Amino acid sequence: MLVLEDFFINFCILCTGIFLIHHYFLKTTFPSKNSLRCRIRKGLFHGTFGIVLMHFGIQLQDGVLIDLRIVPIMIAATVGGRAAGFTATAVILAFRLSFYPLSLASLNNIYVLGLSALLFTFISTTDVSMKRKWRRMLITFILILGSTFFVVIPEINTAVILFLQYAIAVAVASYVAFNLKFYLSRNDEDYAKFKWESEKDPLTGLNNVRSFERKIQELYGHSKEHRGNLSLMMIDIDHFKKINDTYGHPAGDKVIQKVSNILLLSAGSDAFVSRNGGEEFSILVPDCDRHNMWLMAETIRKAVAESRFRIGNGHDLRVTVSIGFASKNDNGPEAVSELINRADRGLYNSKKSGRNKVMMAL
């Protein structure tokens, strides 16, 4: 008979391992679409996890070892597909053959785990819900196990009782494992969503003012430490209030969205683009001197001025922006606030001198 205490230990290790692997090593939702290297890594983690479960398994007669190692294989196939499932299975079987004597039970184990892993990979690619995939994996394993269980334990009465106990134990453990993994993955999704919402502007998808304030402190500190350049550009849509008053706020939103797209396309991958509120934007560019920042600002100004803004109802608008910028080199400015003030003064001068200009305040 199976010892309840031993299975409880295996079950506790299973829950602990799922949490630790998810939180500290993988931390990803399923199904996964990561690279082959990442999927193999998932298989290695879950295969090692299966070895731990096997080490604390229940040793029966004739080398039969009962544990919950199939659950990590199910998780690996679910989060990493074929590569992860086969990798986890290979790790577990290699350990089984290397550190346990070769017997009918070990050969049967190769058959059960290998065939299960093969079928798991096909189940994981089917177009059904995750819960249904998991249920099919469990049923598949129990059927494969049941087809060979009586071979390694010839006594019928003992085999039936052990098989039923083991099947129930695996079913309960897999149910808890699925719900725990689903709970952890849902938490990751919620956290990522809340983090995105706290850092991004909902209308444009650009960084918001909170992200800007944190990023400028970070980049300024880095430039000061390494005596490098840092440039800040402040952009404002000209006569934006008139657009809202004449065509309505939905039209104003379309203008803001298109200007945001132009900024992203023109600024480059190293730039940190933010919407700082209303029609105001900013661009932070590390390792960029004043000349290159002026060239970027002119590119943006011309791109906006030459674009046609379609706002619906047959209306096309011409929109311009005013831009001010400032650059920090190893001579200053000496504070983040001074860099921001200089860029603001440049923007003010651009507005004051007629708009649709790029100006720098020294």
Secondary structure, DSSP 8 states (H G I E B T S, - for coil): ---HHHHHHHHHHHHHHHHHIIIIII---SS----HHHHHHHHHHHHHHHHHHHHTSEE-GGG-EE-STHHHHHHHHHHHHHHHHHHHHHHHHHHHHHHS---HHHHHHHHHHHHHHHHHHHHHTSSS-HHHHHHHHHHHHHHHHHHHHHHHS--HHHHHHHHHHHHHHHHHHHHHHHHHHHHHHHHHHHHHHHHHHHHB-TTT-SB-HHHHHHHHHHHHHHHHHTT--EEEEEEEETTHHHHHHHH-HHHHHHHHHHHHHHHHHHH-TT-EEEEEETTEEEEEEET--HHHHHHHHHHHHHHHHT--EEEETTEEE---EEEEEEEEBTTB-SSHHHHHHHHHHHHHHHHHTTSS-EEE--
